[in-house]
């Protein structure tokens, strides 16, 4: 019997509205980011990770995210103002709001980055998994542009963290699958979901008005065969 199980990201804190999720995400983005800068840091990556454990850093202390970046991005940033204007026009039109029409907007305004994400319990588990991801990115084993992990938040039920691992283009299926393979190669066996950044920019989270799933792929790991499978949602 297969050990594959579908990830059900919709069941985590299902009582929150999409607007509440968007508001919380915006607040975290506006708080302090702790970023590893390999070129300018006096600490090794191991030292930095030990001094900035996600289980020991708190949202109550004003920390929004803990982040590593493989390289400085030379890509043209997304046109978020143009994207928001076009999004309002789409919402006011009679066109359907679905992955296809949102992807059109993403391409038009260069908002095509995306991320694999997964949740981990606070404590040793999240500290270990985050270390695997950060070291994998900085060593080149995970073909990501960056990754981030949320700090401890005493106000979140079940005391969970989220880890996000980014790539340049969610419309490039080979790139998306390659990133998933890299994440699995460093020992991550959690259920993964893949979310385009454009959904985040437009405030599309769980329980949104249009019934859109916040993730467009899921990756499930089978312990019996020691392999994973990516499914379009």
Secondary structure as UniProt FT lines:
FT   HELIX           9..11
FT   TURN            12..15
FT   HELIX           18..30
FT   STRAND          32..36
FT   TURN            38..40
FT   HELIX           45..51
FT   TURN            54..56
FT   HELIX           59..61
FT   STRAND          63..69
FT   HELIX           80..92
FT   HELIX           99..108
FT   TURN            109..110
FT   STRAND          114..121
FT   TURN            122..123
FT   HELIX           124..139
FT   STRAND          146..149
FT   TURN            154..155
FT   TURN            157..158
FT   STRAND          160..167
FT   TURN            170..171
FT   HELIX           173..185
FT   TURN            186..187
FT   STRAND          192..196
FT   HELIX           197..201
FT   TURN            202..203
FT   TURN            206..207
FT   TURN            209..210
FT   STRAND          217..222
FT   TURN            223..226
FT   STRAND          227..232
//
